Amino acid sequence: WFSKQAQKIAAGKEAFYVDQVVQTKLVKHWESQDEPAHLRTIRDRILLAGGRRTGRLLGLYQQVLQHRLSPSSEESQPPHTEGLEEASTPVEIGIRGVSIDDSVEQMELRLSGLVVQREGQLLPYNRIYPLVFNQSWVEKALATLRPYAESLSAWIASDSTDESRLLQGQALQEALSWAEGKSLDNEDYRFLQASERLEHQTVESTLKAKMQKRANRILAVFLSVAIGLAIWGYLAQQQAWENATRAEQQKKPAEQQKALALEAINALTYQLVDELVQLPRTTKIVTRILASNTALLDRIYALDPNTTEARREKGSNLSRLGDAWLLLGNTEKALQAYQQSLDIFQQLAGADPNNAQAQRDLSVSYDNLGDVQQQLGNTEQALAAYQQCHEMSQQLAGADPNNAQAQRDLSISYKLGQVQEALHKPTAALSLYQKKLAIAEVLAAQDTHNQQAQNDLAYLRDLVEQSESKL
């Protein structure tokens, strides 16, 4: 180039002219003018070192640049040599380097050709390189350096299967912040997206594990309570039987002993079971308790067949046992328990027709029987049971118009209407619902603060509205 462009240089202008040539032909647009490749080779040796290595090399070279001194320094003037690598600088810039310590980074930087060791110091190889690879170039290179280069390379090498190479936590957040606004390769986007998916899965798994751990703790507490109650129930049963046995052995206090036994069973049937059914996974415990109660009541009844209370307790236990079997999904056993309960309450109600409690027990028993028959698909049998329940509710409500419980029982005996709908008798169902609604309106008006009464009223209004829409 110099031979083709040969021209006379005025005396004293040599340095200025050389400076202009260096700036226009070497420094400015050097990447496009670097033919054959020389400066680009040095650049690639630094930038393609990979990840942290590139960062360390750039950081070390930045320190070399920061040690440059003023033109008055004479200690670091390199000797004049030929060629680009050791060309004399076209500008008067003295250089002082970084002390040599033979570290791996210094060795790699020297092998790149960018620096050289002179007089125990690490210096730019010549005075051209600091003009091309200056502080601005270093800062830009550092800014574009992937903070996850090593992890990305390892992930790609594993055919994108090694999840241990993906970023998590703070490292992922820093990488996403760095990538924002940059035009990246497809591999970068795939790597970052895979890292985000793994992060989401990890967070989700952690939350599930915490929730499961909490659920296990709660379940452990519940089971502890259930076991405690079951033990208490067993002891109470034993006590009840002991009381009954004493009743057999001691004739005089017999009634007292039987009363105590029945009281214990009553506590088991209602208080204990009511608490247990509120806890998860206790239905089987409830069925065992109720079955044991029933067997125990048979033994108490055998001591004195005239013990009406024992029979009533047995009927109640069988009824609740049917409820438990329904919860467990065994409708056949539920039907058997409800039928046995019904038989007992029919006998008790027949023996004492004026006993409102006995009549109500029988009504509830018919209702339970209707429920299980309906679940078994026996619509006609369910209709018959619900009809019996409805008629008895009417009798009880008519016998005691001021009894709020009797009136409510009558108002909510709407299952008969639901069966009539199933049998395609919408008019009969609507007529029944309207009668129930009239009773519910009276009860709700009598006690506006009774939430149960208000709920019954709202439900029956919905039933009437739905039934009317089907006509």
C-alpha positions as CSV (number, residue, x, y, z in Angstrom):
1,W,0.0,0.0,0.0
2,F,2.8,2.4,0.9
3,S,4.6,1.7,-2.4
4,K,1.4,2.3,-4.4
5,Q,0.6,5.5,-2.5
6,A,4.2,6.8,-2.5
7,Q,4.5,10.5,-2.1
8,K,6.8,13.0,-0.6
9,I,6.4,13.9,3.0
10,A,7.4,17.3,4.1
11,A,10.3,17.5,6.5
12,G,9.1,17.5,10.2
13,K,5.7,16.1,9.2
14,E,6.6,12.4,9.3
15,A,5.1,11.7,12.7
16,F,1.9,13.5,11.8
17,Y,1.6,11.6,8.5
18,V,2.2,8.2,10.1
19,D,-0.4,9.0,12.8
20,Q,-2.9,9.7,10.0
21,V,-2.1,6.5,8.2
22,V,-2.5,4.5,11.4
23,Q,-5.8,6.1,12.3
24,T,-7.3,5.7,8.8
25,K,-5.9,2.4,7.7
26,L,-5.5,0.5,11.0
27,V,-7.6,1.9,13.8
28,K,-10.7,3.2,12.1
29,H,-13.0,0.5,10.8
30,W,-10.2,-2.0,11.5
31,E,-12.5,-5.1,11.5
32,S,-13.4,-4.5,7.8
33,Q,-9.9,-3.5,6.7
34,D,-8.0,-6.2,8.6
35,E,-6.9,-8.3,5.5
36,P,-5.2,-10.7,5.9
37,A,-6.8,-11.3,9.4
38,H,-4.5,-10.3,12.2
39,L,-6.3,-8.0,14.6
40,R,-9.4,-10.2,14.3
41,T,-7.4,-13.3,15.2
42,I,-6.2,-11.6,18.4
43,R,-9.8,-10.5,19.1
44,D,-11.1,-14.0,18.6
45,R,-8.5,-15.5,20.9
46,I,-9.8,-13.3,23.7
47,L,-13.6,-13.3,23.1
48,L,-13.9,-17.0,22.1
49,A,-12.0,-18.2,25.1
50,G,-15.3,-18.9,26.7
51,G,-17.4,-17.6,29.6
52,R,-15.4,-16.8,32.7
53,R,-12.1,-17.2,30.9
54,T,-13.0,-14.4,28.5
55,G,-14.1,-12.2,31.4
56,R,-10.8,-12.9,33.3
57,L,-8.7,-12.1,30.2
58,L,-10.6,-8.9,29.5
59,G,-10.3,-7.9,33.1
60,L,-6.5,-8.5,33.1
61,Y,-6.0,-6.6,29.9
62,Q,-8.1,-3.7,31.3
63,Q,-5.6,-3.5,34.2
64,V,-2.8,-3.3,31.6
65,L,-4.5,-0.4,29.9
66,Q,-5.1,1.4,33.2
67,H,-1.3,1.4,33.8
68,R,-0.5,3.6,30.8
69,L,1.5,6.7,31.7
70,S,2.1,10.1,30.3
71,P,4.6,10.7,27.4
72,S,7.3,11.7,29.8
73,S,7.8,8.1,31.1
74,E,11.0,6.7,29.7
75,E,11.2,3.4,31.6
76,S,8.8,1.5,29.3
77,Q,9.8,2.6,25.8
78,P,9.9,-0.6,23.7
79,P,12.7,-1.1,21.2
80,H,12.0,-0.2,17.5
81,T,11.2,-3.4,15.5
82,E,9.8,-4.2,12.1
83,G,6.4,-5.5,11.4
84,L,2.9,-4.8,12.8
85,E,3.4,-6.8,16.0
86,E,6.4,-4.7,17.1
87,A,5.9,-1.5,15.1
88,S,7.0,1.7,16.7
89,T,4.0,3.7,17.9
90,P,2.8,6.5,15.6
91,V,2.0,8.5,18.7
92,E,4.2,9.3,21.7
93,I,2.5,7.3,24.4
94,G,4.6,5.8,27.2
95,I,3.4,2.5,28.7
96,R,3.9,0.9,32.1
97,G,2.5,-2.6,32.6
98,V,1.2,-5.0,35.2
99,S,3.8,-6.9,37.3
100,I,4.4,-10.4,36.1
101,D,3.1,-13.1,38.5
102,D,3.1,-16.1,36.1
103,S,-0.6,-16.7,36.7
104,V,-2.7,-18.8,34.2
105,E,-4.6,-15.7,33.1
106,Q,-1.3,-13.8,32.3
107,M,0.0,-16.8,30.4
108,E,-3.2,-17.1,28.3
109,L,-3.2,-13.3,27.6
110,R,0.4,-13.5,26.4
111,L,-0.4,-16.4,24.2
112,S,-3.2,-14.4,22.5
113,G,-0.5,-12.1,21.2
114,L,-2.1,-9.0,22.7
115,V,0.5,-8.4,25.4
116,V,4.2,-9.3,26.0
117,Q,6.5,-9.6,29.0
118,R,9.2,-7.0,29.2
119,E,11.4,-6.2,32.2
120,G,9.1,-8.0,34.7
121,Q,6.0,-6.3,33.4
122,L,3.0,-7.2,31.3
123,L,2.8,-4.7,28.4
124,P,0.8,-4.2,25.2
125,Y,2.7,-6.1,22.5
126,N,3.0,-2.9,20.5
127,R,1.7,0.6,20.4
128,I,-1.0,-0.1,17.8
129,Y,-2.9,-2.6,19.9
130,P,-4.0,-0.1,22.7
131,L,-5.4,2.1,20.0
132,V,-7.5,-0.7,18.5
133,F,-8.3,-2.7,21.7
134,N,-8.8,0.3,23.8
135,Q,-10.8,0.9,27.0
136,S,-14.0,1.4,25.1
137,W,-13.6,-1.9,23.3
138,V,-13.0,-3.7,26.5
139,E,-16.1,-2.2,28.2
140,K,-18.3,-3.2,25.2
141,A,-16.8,-6.7,25.2
142,L,-17.5,-7.1,28.9
143,A,-21.1,-5.8,28.4
144,T,-21.9,-8.4,25.8
145,L,-20.2,-11.3,27.6
146,R,-22.7,-14.0,28.5
147,P,-22.8,-14.5,32.3
148,Y,-23.9,-18.1,31.7
149,A,-21.6,-19.1,28.8
150,E,-20.0,-22.1,30.5
151,S,-23.4,-23.4,31.6
152,L,-24.8,-22.9,28.1
153,S,-21.9,-24.8,26.5
154,A,-22.3,-27.7,28.9
155,W,-26.0,-27.8,28.4
156,I,-25.7,-27.8,24.6
157,A,-23.0,-30.5,24.8
158,S,-25.5,-32.7,26.7
159,D,-28.0,-32.4,23.8
160,S,-30.0,-30.0,26.0
161,T,-30.8,-32.8,28.5
162,D,-28.6,-31.9,31.5
163,E,-30.9,-29.9,33.8
164,S,-28.1,-29.4,36.3
165,R,-26.6,-26.9,33.9
166,L,-29.7,-24.8,33.8
167,L,-29.8,-21.5,35.8
168,Q,-31.8,-21.2,39.0
169,G,-32.6,-18.5,41.5
170,Q,-30.4,-15.4,41.5
171,A,-28.3,-16.6,38.6
172,L,-31.4,-16.9,36.4
173,Q,-32.6,-13.5,37.4
174,E,-29.3,-11.9,36.6
175,A,-29.1,-13.7,33.2
176,L,-32.6,-12.6,32.3
177,S,-31.8,-9.0,33.2
178,W,-28.6,-9.2,31.1
179,A,-30.5,-10.7,28.1
180,E,-33.2,-8.0,28.1
181,G,-33.1,-5.9,25.0
182,K,-30.3,-8.0,23.4
183,S,-30.5,-9.9,20.1
184,L,-29.5,-13.4,21.1
185,D,-28.9,-16.7,19.4
186,N,-31.7,-19.4,19.3
187,E,-29.6,-21.5,21.7
188,D,-29.6,-18.6,24.2
189,Y,-33.4,-18.3,24.1
190,R,-33.8,-22.1,24.4
191,F,-31.4,-22.2,27.4
192,L,-33.1,-19.4,29.2
193,Q,-36.6,-20.7,28.5
194,A,-35.6,-24.2,29.8
195,S,-34.2,-22.5,32.9
196,E,-37.4,-20.6,33.5
197,R,-39.5,-23.8,33.1
198,L,-37.2,-25.7,35.6
199,E,-37.4,-22.8,38.0
200,H,-41.2,-22.8,37.8
201,Q,-41.3,-26.6,38.3
202,T,-38.9,-26.3,41.3
203,V,-41.0,-23.6,42.9
204,E,-44.2,-25.6,42.3
205,S,-42.6,-28.8,43.7
206,T,-41.4,-26.9,46.7
207,L,-44.9,-25.4,47.4
208,K,-46.5,-28.8,46.9
209,A,-44.0,-30.4,49.3
210,K,-44.7,-27.7,51.9
211,M,-48.5,-28.1,51.5
212,Q,-48.1,-31.9,51.7
213,K,-46.0,-31.6,54.8
214,R,-48.5,-29.3,56.4
215,A,-51.3,-31.6,55.4
216,N,-49.4,-34.5,56.9
217,R,-49.0,-32.6,60.2
218,I,-52.7,-31.7,60.3
219,L,-53.6,-35.3,59.5
220,A,-51.3,-36.6,62.2
221,V,-53.0,-34.3,64.7
222,F,-56.5,-35.5,63.5
223,L,-55.5,-39.1,63.7
224,S,-54.1,-38.6,67.2
225,V,-57.4,-37.0,68.2
226,A,-59.3,-39.8,66.5
227,I,-57.2,-42.5,68.2
228,G,-57.6,-40.8,71.5
229,L,-61.4,-40.6,71.0
230,A,-61.5,-44.2,69.9
231,I,-59.6,-45.3,73.0
232,W,-61.9,-43.2,75.1
233,G,-64.9,-44.8,73.3
234,Y,-63.5,-48.3,74.0
235,L,-63.1,-47.6,77.7
236,A,-66.5,-46.1,77.8
237,Q,-68.0,-49.2,76.2
238,Q,-66.1,-51.4,78.7
239,Q,-67.5,-49.3,81.5
240,A,-71.0,-49.5,80.0
241,W,-70.7,-53.3,79.9
242,E,-69.4,-53.4,83.5
243,N,-72.3,-51.3,84.5
244,A,-74.7,-53.6,82.8
245,T,-73.1,-56.7,84.4
246,R,-73.4,-55.1,87.8
247,A,-77.0,-54.5,87.0
248,E,-77.5,-58.3,86.5
249,Q,-75.6,-59.2,89.7
250,Q,-77.2,-56.5,91.9
251,K,-80.9,-56.5,91.6
252,K,-81.6,-53.5,93.8
253,P,-79.5,-50.9,92.0
254,A,-80.3,-52.5,88.6
255,E,-82.2,-49.6,87.2
256,Q,-79.4,-47.2,88.2
257,Q,-76.8,-49.3,86.6
258,K,-78.7,-49.8,83.4
259,A,-79.3,-46.0,83.3
260,L,-75.6,-45.4,83.6
261,A,-74.8,-47.9,80.8
262,L,-77.4,-46.3,78.5
263,E,-76.0,-42.9,79.3
264,A,-72.5,-44.0,78.3
265,I,-73.7,-45.5,75.1
266,N,-75.7,-42.3,74.4
267,A,-72.5,-40.3,74.8
268,L,-70.7,-42.7,72.4
269,T,-73.6,-42.5,69.9
270,Y,-73.9,-38.8,69.8
271,Q,-71.1,-36.8,71.4
272,L,-68.2,-39.0,70.3
273,V,-69.5,-39.9,66.8
274,D,-70.4,-36.2,66.1
275,E,-66.9,-35.2,66.9
276,L,-65.3,-38.1,64.9
277,V,-67.3,-37.5,61.7
278,Q,-65.8,-34.0,61.5
279,L,-62.4,-35.5,61.1
280,P,-61.1,-37.0,57.9
281,R,-60.6,-40.8,57.5
282,T,-62.6,-41.7,60.6
283,T,-65.7,-43.2,59.0
284,K,-64.5,-46.7,59.5
285,I,-63.8,-46.0,63.2
286,V,-67.3,-44.6,63.5
287,T,-68.8,-47.8,62.0
288,R,-66.9,-50.0,64.4
289,I,-68.1,-47.9,67.4
290,L,-71.7,-48.0,66.3
291,A,-71.6,-51.7,65.6
292,S,-70.1,-52.3,69.0
293,N,-72.8,-50.1,70.6
294,T,-75.5,-52.1,68.9
295,A,-74.1,-55.4,70.1
296,L,-73.8,-54.0,73.6
297,L,-77.4,-52.7,73.6
298,D,-78.5,-56.2,72.7
299,R,-76.8,-57.5,75.8
300,I,-78.4,-54.8,78.0
301,Y,-81.8,-55.5,76.4
302,A,-81.4,-59.2,77.2
303,L,-81.1,-58.4,80.9
304,D,-84.5,-56.7,80.8
305,P,-86.6,-57.0,77.6
306,N,-88.8,-54.1,78.9
307,T,-86.0,-51.6,78.7
308,T,-87.5,-49.2,76.1
309,E,-84.6,-46.8,76.3
310,A,-82.2,-49.5,75.3
311,R,-84.2,-50.3,72.3
312,R,-84.5,-46.7,71.3
313,E,-80.7,-46.3,71.6
314,K,-80.2,-49.4,69.5
315,G,-82.5,-47.9,66.8
316,S,-80.6,-44.7,66.9
317,N,-77.2,-46.5,66.6
318,L,-78.5,-48.6,63.7
319,S,-79.7,-45.4,62.0
320,R,-76.3,-43.7,62.4
321,L,-74.6,-46.9,61.3
322,G,-76.6,-46.7,58.1
323,D,-75.4,-43.1,57.6
324,A,-71.8,-44.3,58.0
325,W,-72.2,-47.1,55.5
326,L,-73.6,-44.6,53.0
327,L,-70.5,-42.5,53.5
328,L,-68.4,-45.5,52.8
329,G,-70.4,-46.2,49.6
330,N,-71.9,-49.5,50.9
331,T,-75.6,-49.0,50.1
332,E,-76.6,-52.6,50.8
333,K,-75.3,-52.5,54.3
334,A,-76.8,-49.0,54.8
335,L,-80.2,-50.4,53.7
336,Q,-79.9,-53.3,56.1
337,A,-79.1,-51.0,59.0
338,Y,-81.9,-48.6,58.1
339,Q,-84.4,-51.4,57.8
340,Q,-83.4,-52.8,61.3
341,S,-83.8,-49.3,62.7
342,L,-87.2,-48.9,61.1
343,D,-88.4,-52.2,62.6
344,I,-87.4,-51.1,66.1
345,F,-89.0,-47.6,65.8
346,Q,-92.2,-49.1,64.3
347,Q,-92.5,-51.3,67.4
348,L,-91.8,-48.4,69.8
349,A,-94.2,-46.1,68.0
350,G,-96.9,-48.8,68.0
351,A,-96.5,-49.5,71.7
352,D,-96.9,-45.8,72.5
353,P,-98.9,-43.9,69.9
354,N,-99.1,-40.7,71.9
355,N,-95.3,-40.5,72.3
356,A,-94.3,-37.7,69.9
357,Q,-90.6,-38.6,70.1
358,A,-91.3,-42.2,69.1
359,Q,-93.4,-41.0,66.2
360,R,-90.7,-38.6,65.1
361,D,-88.1,-41.3,65.3
362,L,-90.2,-43.4,63.0
363,S,-90.7,-40.5,60.6
364,V,-86.9,-40.0,60.4
365,S,-86.4,-43.7,59.9
366,Y,-88.8,-43.7,56.9
367,D,-86.9,-40.7,55.4
368,N,-83.5,-42.6,55.8
369,L,-85.0,-45.6,54.1
370,G,-86.3,-43.5,51.2
371,D,-82.8,-42.0,50.7
372,V,-81.0,-45.4,50.4
373,Q,-83.8,-46.8,48.2
374,Q,-83.4,-43.8,45.9
375,Q,-79.7,-44.3,45.7
376,L,-80.3,-48.0,44.8
377,G,-82.6,-46.9,42.0
378,N,-85.7,-48.3,43.6
379,T,-87.9,-45.3,42.8
380,E,-91.2,-46.9,43.8
381,Q,-89.9,-48.1,47.2
382,A,-88.4,-44.6,47.8
383,L,-91.7,-43.0,47.0
384,A,-93.5,-45.3,49.5
385,A,-91.0,-44.5,52.2
386,Y,-91.1,-40.7,51.6
387,Q,-94.9,-40.9,51.6
388,Q,-94.9,-42.5,55.0
389,C,-92.5,-39.9,56.3
390,H,-94.7,-37.1,54.9
391,E,-97.9,-38.4,56.4
392,M,-96.3,-38.8,59.8
393,S,-94.8,-35.3,59.6
394,Q,-98.3,-34.0,58.9
395,Q,-99.8,-35.8,61.9
396,L,-97.1,-34.5,64.3
397,A,-97.4,-30.9,63.0
398,G,-101.2,-31.1,63.2
399,A,-101.1,-32.4,66.7
400,D,-98.8,-29.6,67.9
401,P,-99.2,-26.5,65.7
402,N,-96.9,-24.4,68.1
403,N,-94.1,-26.9,67.9
404,A,-91.5,-25.2,65.6
405,Q,-89.5,-28.4,65.1
406,A,-92.6,-30.4,64.0
407,Q,-93.6,-27.6,61.6
408,R,-90.0,-27.5,60.2
409,D,-90.0,-31.2,59.7
410,L,-93.1,-30.9,57.7
411,S,-91.8,-28.0,55.6
412,I,-88.5,-29.7,54.6
413,S,-90.0,-33.1,53.7
414,Y,-89.7,-32.2,50.1
415,K,-88.0,-35.4,48.9
416,L,-91.4,-36.8,48.1
417,G,-91.7,-34.1,45.5
418,Q,-88.3,-34.9,44.0
419,V,-89.3,-38.5,43.6
420,Q,-92.5,-37.4,41.9
421,E,-90.5,-35.4,39.5
422,A,-88.3,-38.5,38.8
423,L,-91.6,-40.3,38.0
424,H,-92.6,-37.5,35.6
425,K,-95.3,-36.1,37.8
426,P,-94.3,-32.4,37.8
427,T,-97.7,-31.1,38.7
428,A,-97.9,-33.2,41.9
429,A,-94.3,-32.2,42.8
430,L,-95.1,-28.5,42.3
431,S,-98.2,-28.7,44.5
432,L,-96.2,-30.4,47.3
433,Y,-93.4,-27.8,47.0
434,Q,-95.9,-24.9,47.2
435,K,-97.4,-26.3,50.5
436,K,-93.9,-26.7,52.0
437,L,-93.1,-23.1,50.9
438,A,-96.2,-21.8,52.7
439,I,-95.1,-23.4,55.9
440,A,-91.5,-22.2,55.5
441,E,-92.7,-18.6,54.9
442,V,-94.6,-18.7,58.2
443,L,-91.6,-20.0,60.2
444,A,-89.3,-17.5,58.6
445,A,-91.6,-14.6,59.4
446,Q,-92.0,-15.8,63.0
447,D,-88.2,-15.7,63.6
448,T,-86.4,-13.4,61.2
449,H,-83.1,-14.0,63.0
450,N,-83.2,-17.7,62.6
451,Q,-80.7,-18.4,59.9
452,Q,-81.9,-22.0,59.4
453,A,-85.4,-20.8,58.8
454,Q,-84.3,-18.2,56.3
455,N,-82.1,-20.9,54.5
456,D,-85.1,-23.3,54.3
457,L,-87.2,-20.6,52.8
458,A,-84.7,-19.7,50.2
459,Y,-84.2,-23.3,49.2
460,L,-87.9,-24.0,48.9
461,R,-88.4,-20.9,46.8
462,D,-85.8,-22.2,44.4
463,L,-87.5,-25.6,44.3
464,V,-90.8,-24.0,43.4
465,E,-89.3,-21.8,40.8
466,Q,-87.5,-24.7,39.1
467,S,-90.6,-26.8,39.2
468,E,-92.7,-24.1,37.6
469,S,-90.2,-23.8,34.8
470,K,-90.6,-27.5,34.0
471,L,-94.3,-27.2,33.4
